[in-house]
Amino acid sequence: MVNRIEIKKKFNNPLGENLKKIIYEDLNFKIEDITVINLYLIKGDYTEEEIKKLEKNLFCDPVSEESRIGFSFAKELSFDYG
């Protein structure tokens, strides 16, 4: 089984801001907003409790990041996957 953990910055998005700047400088194309979501795919037979433990204690800094299991952030952004 594959489990998906998504991590997103709570307050600022330095990588997204940097990407916007690079795209504008290199391509002269203005991007209104970029959301960066780090994605971890964990393969193995783990319980929901084990995946939540990984999510909260290993992959996410709770002070500056939000984390979700599954496709939560992408769904909120109305991402259509192609």
C-alpha positions in Angstrom: 0.0 0.0 0.0 1.2 3.6 -0.7 0.3 6.4 1.7 0.5 10.0 0.6 1.6 12.8 3.0 1.4 16.4 1.9 3.3 19.3 3.6 2.6 23.0 3.0 4.0 26.2 4.5 1.5 28.0 6.8 2.6 31.6 6.5 5.0 32.3 3.8 6.1 30.5 0.7 9.7 31.3 -0.1 10.1 28.6 -2.7 7.0 29.7 -4.5 8.0 33.4 -4.4 11.5 32.5 -5.7 9.9 30.5 -8.6 7.6 33.4 -9.5 10.7 35.7 -9.6 12.7 33.3 -11.8 9.8 32.7 -14.2 9.3 36.5 -14.6 13.0 37.2 -15.1 13.6 34.3 -17.5 10.4 34.2 -19.4 8.8 37.6 -18.8 5.7 35.8 -17.6 3.9 37.1 -14.5 2.5 34.4 -12.2 -0.1 35.6 -9.7 0.5 32.8 -7.1 2.3 29.5 -6.7 1.6 27.0 -4.0 4.3 24.5 -3.2 3.2 21.3 -1.7 5.9 18.8 -0.6 4.7 15.2 -1.2 5.9 12.1 0.4 4.8 8.6 -0.8 5.3 6.0 1.9 5.2 2.4 0.6 4.5 -0.4 3.0 1.8 -1.9 5.2 1.5 0.7 8.0 -1.5 1.4 10.2 -3.2 4.8 10.1 -1.7 5.6 13.5 1.8 4.9 12.2 1.3 7.1 9.2 0.0 9.9 11.4 3.0 9.6 13.6 5.3 9.9 10.6 3.3 12.9 9.3 3.3 14.8 12.6 6.7 13.9 14.0 9.0 13.4 11.0 7.9 15.2 7.9 6.2 18.3 9.3 7.4 21.3 11.4 4.2 22.2 13.2 5.3 25.7 13.8 5.7 26.7 10.1 3.9 23.9 8.2 0.6 22.1 7.8 0.4 18.5 7.0 -2.3 16.2 5.6 -2.7 12.6 4.6 -4.0 12.1 1.1 -4.8 14.7 -1.5 -6.3 17.3 0.8 -4.3 20.4 -0.2 -4.5 19.7 -3.9 -8.3 19.2 -3.6 -8.6 22.6 -1.8 -6.8 24.3 -4.7 -9.2 22.8 -7.3 -6.2 21.1 -9.0 -7.4 19.0 -11.9 -4.3 16.7 -12.3 -3.9 17.5 -16.0 
